């Protein structure tokens, strides 16, 4: 039975970024998604999202405007 959340509440797992990177590397080396998710304890849906084209890791804020040449005075 699915979990029912209160308004404004969501399910959120906090994974260590290094652990997720290890799982992604393991799947790229040939381990199946299901085996990797069980071995490392990371949900299969999280792994599938990280392997998809939808995931893009970005920094906070807008990108810098100046190039490396203009930064040094």
KELO-568819 format. One record per residue (C-alpha): residue number from 1; residue in one letter; x, y, z. Coordinates in Angstrom, 3 decimals, padded with zeros to 6 digits. Example, Ala and Ser with C-alpha at 12.3 -4.5 7.8 and 13.67 -1.06 7.14 Angstrom:
residues 2
 pos code       px       py       pz
   1    A  012.300 -004.500  007.800
   2    S  013.670 -001.060  007.140
end
This chain:
residues 73
 pos code       px       py       pz
   1    X  000.000  000.000  000.000
   2    X  001.433  003.393 -000.946
   3    X  002.363  005.859  001.736
   4    X  000.017  008.825  002.082
   5    X  001.763  012.152  002.594
   6    X  000.377  015.197  004.337
   7    X -000.024  018.345  002.203
   8    X  003.394  019.809  001.510
   9    X  005.223  016.688  002.701
  10    X  007.238  014.567  000.278
  11    X  009.354  011.445  000.407
  12    X  013.014  012.365  000.242
  13    X  016.073  010.187  000.702
  14    X  019.366  011.864  001.309
  15    X  022.108  009.904 -000.396
  16    X  025.778  010.677 -000.316
  17    X  026.854  011.900 -003.747
  18    X  029.923  009.637 -003.708
  19    X  027.716  006.577 -003.136
  20    X  025.532  007.480 -006.091
  21    X  028.594  007.975 -008.293
  22    X  029.840  004.496 -007.317
  23    X  026.486  002.954 -008.246
  24    X  026.442  004.750 -011.603
  25    X  029.989  003.552 -012.352
  26    X  029.054 -000.015 -011.367
  27    X  026.080 -000.036 -013.734
  28    X  028.195  001.355 -016.562
  29    X  030.693 -001.472 -015.985
  30    X  027.948 -004.059 -016.451
  31    X  026.117 -004.527 -013.132
  32    X  022.340 -004.482 -013.572
  33    X  020.333 -001.617 -012.072
  34    X  018.480 -003.953 -009.742
  35    X  021.667 -005.624 -008.468
  36    X  023.399 -002.270 -008.004
  37    X  020.459 -000.781 -006.106
  38    X  020.374 -003.741 -003.721
  39    X  024.151 -003.827 -003.255
  40    X  024.535 -000.113 -002.468
  41    X  021.138  000.498 -000.815
  42    X  019.990  003.169 -003.246
  43    X  016.502  003.071 -004.719
  44    X  016.270  001.809 -008.284
  45    X  014.184  004.847 -009.303
  46    X  016.950  007.170 -008.091
  47    X  019.509  005.203 -010.069
  48    X  017.355  005.255 -013.208
  49    X  016.932  009.020 -012.925
  50    X  020.677  009.572 -012.509
  51    X  021.383  007.443 -015.576
  52    X  018.763  009.245 -017.679
  53    X  019.375  012.323 -019.807
  54    X  017.086  014.379 -017.544
  55    X  019.649  014.647 -014.736
  56    X  022.090  017.521 -015.011
  57    X  024.160  018.540 -012.016
  58    X  024.315  022.306 -011.769
  59    X  025.768  024.762 -009.336
  60    X  023.870  027.476 -007.520
  61    X  023.384  030.871 -009.059
  62    X  023.953  032.108 -012.557
  63    X  027.037  031.119 -014.566
  64    X  029.998  033.530 -014.455
  65    X  030.144  036.116 -017.209
  66    X  033.889  036.777 -017.225
  67    X  036.320  034.400 -018.892
  68    X  039.606  033.283 -017.337
  69    X  041.540  035.972 -019.255
  70    X  039.428  038.838 -017.926
  71    X  039.486  037.645 -014.296
  72    X  043.211  038.302 -013.768
  73    X  044.166  041.975 -013.738
end
